[in-house]
């Protein structure tokens, strides 16, 4: 078996790791001997049972997992220390007798380490971009355009795009942008689109009770700086006006009090609002009970070209439609082409009322659930995603 070193700053124990890292690696471990380096948050490590379950699962699939502790504050110092830890562990892996033949770098920090390993040891690497990180930081207000740090990140991006053996993008929209920005670096580069996928064996449709109240859901982080929480409030207002019996659920790991403070819920529906967190194992049942799921990102910005919401794959897999803002990766094109959701074009009462009206019409379509599920199977199947990575690995290693 070829040996692959997988580097990620996301934790294997967090929801994203459970949905977007571990499932892929379990499938790929049939073909490769995988060593995994991840950063785990202290809160996740404190769940001893879940940690032991992940350790045992990795062991059963022959995955060698080393976890580092993720610390965010103070941000610049701890980020630098974390990158240094990742570098030391990566060099240690490359200096062992069984050194990796390929490095899979998830996002930019990991790619910076993989780039150095490539220059030191000649090991090829996959730059799995996930998103346009420098632009995301600017959109969220964490980075100033034109600053020294911004120029440094752009230099890193250019080098990784040029020297990687393959580049993975989440969206076709980001590919178009990157080819325009870096025509020379990407002239002969192997550039593949693999969107965020879902385990569709877990996220499956169920028959929804027609006698129950409609439940409008929103899942995932809302306080990241990239999510339009004011759009959520206006949409909930509009839906409550159209359907006074409707209920609303926000499922997030963000503190409920902080979400409430940012949301400013209307007295018209705040008594019908539930805000809670959930484990990855609970998510399929939660999504299945939702009538539709809302995802409003700061669309239109360059940063959003590379976004492929994980929640979209899970929602469609359950046969439920999505409500989204335009200008987010390939989301708008997908909704229009496959008729699996509606778009909100602004926060005015007229615009949100129109969006709700479109959704209510769509919900009457008897073919909606089947169409959502078929779209998920075609575009967001975990097996298809893992197969695409396997094919990419094989092309590089062969």
C-alpha positions in Angstrom: 0.0 0.0 0.0 1.1 3.5 -0.7 1.6 5.7 2.4 -0.3 9.0 2.7 0.2 11.7 5.3 -3.1 13.7 5.9 -2.7 17.1 7.6 -5.6 19.1 8.9 -6.1 21.9 11.5 -9.7 20.8 11.9 -10.4 18.3 14.6 -11.4 14.7 13.9 -13.8 14.9 16.9 -15.6 18.1 15.8 -18.7 17.9 13.6 -16.8 18.9 10.5 -14.2 16.2 11.1 -16.9 13.6 11.6 -18.6 14.5 8.4 -15.8 15.8 6.1 -12.6 14.0 7.2 -13.2 10.7 8.9 -15.7 9.2 6.4 -13.4 9.8 3.5 -10.4 8.4 5.3 -12.3 5.2 6.3 -13.0 4.5 2.6 -9.5 5.5 1.4 -7.9 3.4 4.1 -8.9 0.3 2.0 -6.3 1.4 -0.6 -3.7 3.5 1.3 -1.8 3.4 4.6 -2.9 6.7 6.2 -1.2 8.7 8.9 -3.4 11.5 10.2 -2.4 14.7 12.0 -5.2 16.8 13.4 -5.8 19.6 15.9 -8.5 18.8 18.5 -10.3 21.4 20.6 -10.1 20.8 24.4 -13.9 20.6 24.7 -13.9 17.7 22.2 -11.0 15.9 23.9 -12.9 16.1 27.2 -15.5 13.7 25.8 -13.5 10.6 26.7 -16.0 8.1 25.3 -16.1 9.8 21.9 -12.3 10.2 21.9 -11.9 6.5 22.6 -14.5 5.6 20.0 -12.5 7.6 17.3 -9.2 6.0 18.4 -10.7 2.5 18.1 -12.3 3.3 14.8 -9.0 4.6 13.3 -7.2 1.5 14.7 -9.7 -0.9 13.2 -9.2 0.8 9.8 -5.4 0.9 10.0 -5.3 4.7 10.3 -2.4 6.1 12.5 -3.9 9.1 14.2 -1.9 11.7 16.1 -3.8 14.6 17.7 -2.5 17.9 18.7 -4.4 20.3 21.0 -6.0 23.3 19.3 -5.7 26.6 21.1 -7.0 29.9 19.6 -5.9 32.6 22.1 -3.9 34.6 21.8 -4.7 34.2 18.1 -1.4 35.1 16.3 0.9 33.4 18.8 -1.1 30.2 19.2 -1.6 30.0 15.4 2.2 30.2 14.9 2.8 27.6 17.7 0.2 25.3 16.2 1.8 25.6 12.7 5.2 24.9 14.3 3.9 21.8 16.1 2.4 20.5 12.8 5.7 21.1 11.0 7.7 19.2 13.7 5.3 16.2 13.6 5.3 16.2 9.8 9.0 16.3 9.5 9.2 13.4 12.0 6.9 11.4 9.8 8.9 12.1 6.7 12.2 11.1 8.4 10.9 7.7 9.6 11.9 4.6 7.6 8.3 4.4 6.2 8.1 7.9 5.0 4.9 9.0 3.2 4.7 9.0 -0.6 2.0 11.6 -0.7 0.8 14.4 1.6 -2.8 15.5 1.6 -2.9 19.1 2.9 -6.4 20.3 4.0 -6.6 24.1 3.7 -3.8 26.7 3.7 -1.9 26.2 7.0 -1.5 22.5 6.3 -0.6 23.3 2.7 2.2 25.6 3.9 3.7 22.6 5.8 3.2 20.3 2.8 4.9 22.8 0.6 8.0 22.8 2.9 8.0 19.0 3.0 7.9 18.9 -0.8 10.9 21.2 -1.0 12.8 19.4 1.7 12.0 15.8 0.9 10.5 15.9 -2.6 7.3 14.3 -1.5 4.3 15.3 -3.7 1.3 16.9 -2.1 -2.4 17.6 -2.8 -3.5 21.2 -2.0 -7.1 20.7 -0.8 -8.1 24.3 -0.7 -11.5 23.9 0.8 -12.2 27.6 0.2 -10.5 30.9 -0.7 -9.1 31.4 2.8 -7.5 34.9 2.4 -10.7 36.3 1.0 -12.7 34.6 3.8 -10.6 36.2 6.4 -11.1 39.7 4.8 -14.9 39.1 4.6 -15.0 38.1 8.2 -13.0 41.2 9.3 -10.0 39.1 10.5 -7.6 40.4 7.8 -6.9 43.7 6.1 -6.6 43.7 2.4 -3.2 45.0 1.3 -1.6 44.3 4.7 1.7 42.4 5.0 -0.1 39.3 6.3 -2.4 39.5 3.3 0.5 39.6 0.8 2.2 36.7 2.7 -1.0 34.6 2.3 -1.3 35.4 -1.3 2.4 34.4 -1.8 1.6 31.1 0.0 -1.4 30.6 -2.2 0.5 31.2 -5.4 3.3 28.8 -4.4 1.0 26.0 -3.4 -1.0 26.3 -6.5 2.2 26.2 -8.6 4.0 23.4 -6.8 1.2 21.0 -5.7 0.8 17.8 -7.6 -2.9 18.5 -7.7 -5.3 21.2 -6.5 -8.8 20.4 -5.1 -11.5 23.1 -5.1 -14.9 22.8 -3.6 -16.7 24.7 -6.4 -16.5 25.3 -10.1 -17.0 29.0 -9.4 -13.7 29.1 -7.5 -11.9 27.3 -10.3 -13.0 30.0 -12.8 -11.7 32.7 -10.4 -8.4 31.0 -9.8 -7.7 30.4 -13.4 -8.2 34.1 -14.1 -6.1 35.2 -11.2 -3.2 32.7 -11.6 -3.2 31.8 -15.4 0.5 30.9 -15.4 0.5 28.8 -12.2 -2.5 26.8 -13.3 -1.7 26.5 -17.0 -0.8 22.8 -16.7 -2.0 22.2 -13.1 -4.3 19.3 -12.3 -7.3 21.1 -10.8 -10.3 19.0 -9.6 -13.7 20.0 -8.2 -14.8 17.8 -5.3 -17.7 19.4 -3.3 -18.3 18.7 0.4 -20.2 15.4 0.5 -22.4 13.7 3.0 -22.9 10.1 4.1 -26.3 9.6 2.4 -26.7 6.3 4.2 -27.3 8.4 7.4 -29.0 11.3 5.8 -32.1 9.7 4.2 -35.6 10.9 3.5 -38.5 9.9 5.7 -42.2 10.4 5.3 -43.1 13.8 6.8 -46.3 14.1 8.7 -48.7 16.5 6.9 -50.7 17.2 10.1 -47.7 18.7 11.9 -46.6 22.3 11.9 -43.9 23.4 9.4 -40.4 23.6 11.0 -37.9 25.9 9.3 -34.4 24.9 10.3 -30.9 26.5 10.3 -27.9 24.3 11.1 -24.2 25.1 11.7 -22.3 28.1 13.0 -24.0 31.5 12.8 -21.4 33.7 14.5 -18.4 33.1 12.3 -18.6 36.5 10.6 -19.6 34.8 7.3 -23.2 34.1 8.1 -26.0 36.7 7.5 -27.9 36.5 10.7 -30.0 39.5 9.9 -31.3 37.7 6.8 -32.4 34.8 9.1 -34.4 37.2 11.2 -36.1 38.8 8.2 -36.9 35.4 6.7 -38.3 34.0 10.0 -40.4 37.2 10.1 -41.8 36.6 6.6 -42.5 32.9 7.2 -44.2 33.6 10.5 -46.5 36.1 8.7 -47.3 33.5 6.0 -47.7 30.6 8.4 -48.6 31.6 12.0 -48.4 28.0 13.1 -44.8 27.5 11.9 -41.8 26.7 14.2 -38.1 27.6 13.9 -35.0 25.7 15.0 -31.4 26.8 15.1 -28.9 23.9 15.6 -25.5 25.2 16.3 -22.5 24.8 18.6 -22.4 28.6 19.1 -23.6 29.7 22.6 -27.4 30.0 22.5 -27.3 33.3 24.4 -24.9 34.8 21.9 -27.2 33.7 19.0 -30.2 35.1 20.7 -28.4 38.4 21.3 -27.4 38.6 17.6 -30.7 37.4 16.2 -33.0 39.9 18.0 -36.0 37.5 17.6 -39.4 39.1 17.0 -42.1 38.7 19.6 -44.2 37.3 16.7 -42.2 34.0 16.7 -39.5 34.0 19.5 -41.8 31.7 21.6 -41.7 29.2 18.7 -37.9 29.3 18.3 -35.6 26.6 19.6 -31.9 27.0 19.8 -29.7 24.0 20.8 -26.6 22.1 20.0 -26.5 18.5 18.8 -24.0 15.7 18.3 -23.2 14.4 14.8 -25.2 11.2 15.5 -28.3 13.3 16.2 -28.1 15.4 13.0 -29.9 13.1 10.6 -33.1 12.9 12.7 -33.0 16.7 13.2 -32.7 17.5 9.5 -35.4 15.0 8.7 -37.9 16.8 10.9 -37.3 20.2 9.2 -39.6 21.3 6.4 -36.8 23.3 4.8 -33.3 24.5 5.8 -32.0 28.1 5.6 -28.4 29.0 4.8 -27.6 32.7 4.2 -23.9 33.5 3.6 -22.3 36.8 2.7 -22.8 36.0 -1.0 -21.4 38.2 -3.7 -18.0 38.6 -2.1 -15.0 36.8 -3.7 -14.6 34.7 -0.6 -18.0 33.0 -1.2 -17.0 31.7 -4.6 -15.2 28.8 -2.9 -17.9 27.9 -0.4 -19.7 24.5 -0.6 -21.9 24.3 2.5 -21.8 20.9 4.1 -25.3 21.4 5.4 -26.6 21.5 1.8 -25.5 18.0 1.0 -27.1 16.7 4.3 -30.4 18.6 3.8 -30.8 17.5 0.2 -29.9 13.9 1.2 -32.9 14.0 3.5 -35.2 15.1 0.7 -35.6 18.6 2.0 -35.2 21.9 0.1 -32.8 24.7 0.9 -33.3 28.5 1.2 -30.1 30.3 0.2 -28.6 33.7 -0.6 -27.2 34.2 -4.1 -23.5 34.4 -5.0 -22.3 31.5 -2.9 -20.2 29.0 -4.7 -22.2 26.8 -7.0 -25.3 27.0 -4.8 -27.4 29.4 -6.9 -26.7 27.5 -10.1 -27.5 24.2 -8.4 -30.8 25.4 -7.0 -31.9 26.8 -10.4 -30.8 23.8 -12.4 -32.2 21.1 -10.2 -35.2 23.0 -8.6 -34.3 21.9 -5.0 -34.7 25.2 -3.2 -35.4 29.0 -3.5 -33.3 32.1 -3.3 -33.7 35.2 -1.2 -32.4 38.4 -3.0 -32.6 40.9 -0.1 -33.8 41.7 3.4 -36.7 43.9 2.6 -40.2 42.7 3.5 -41.2 42.5 -0.1 -38.1 40.4 -1.1 -38.5 38.0 1.9 -42.2 37.7 1.3 -41.5 36.8 -2.3 -38.9 34.2 -1.2 -41.4 32.6 1.3 -44.1 32.6 -1.4 -41.7 30.7 -3.7 -40.9 28.2 -1.0 -44.6 27.5 -0.2 -45.2 26.8 -3.9 -42.2 24.5 -4.1 -43.3 22.6 -1.0 -46.5 21.6 -2.8 -44.5 19.8 -5.5 -45.1 16.1 -5.0 -41.8 15.3 -6.7 -39.7 17.6 -4.5 -38.3 15.1 -2.0 -37.3 12.6 -4.7 -35.6 15.4 -6.7 -33.7 16.6 -3.7 -32.5 13.1 -2.9 -31.5 12.4 -6.5 -29.5 15.6 -6.7 -27.7 14.7 -3.5 -26.9 11.3 -4.8 -25.6 12.7 -8.1 -23.5 15.5 -6.7 -22.8 15.0 -3.0 -22.4 11.3 -2.4 -19.6 10.4 0.0 -18.7 7.4 -2.1 -18.4 9.6 -5.2 -16.2 12.1 -3.3 -13.9 9.4 -1.9 -13.7 7.8 -5.4 -12.6 11.1 -6.8 -9.8 11.4 -4.2 -8.7 7.8 -4.8 -8.5 8.5 -8.5 -6.5 11.7 -7.8 -4.1 9.9 -5.5 -3.6 7.1 -8.1 -2.8 9.6 -10.8 -0.1 11.2 -8.7 1.4 8.1 -7.3 1.4 6.2 -10.6 
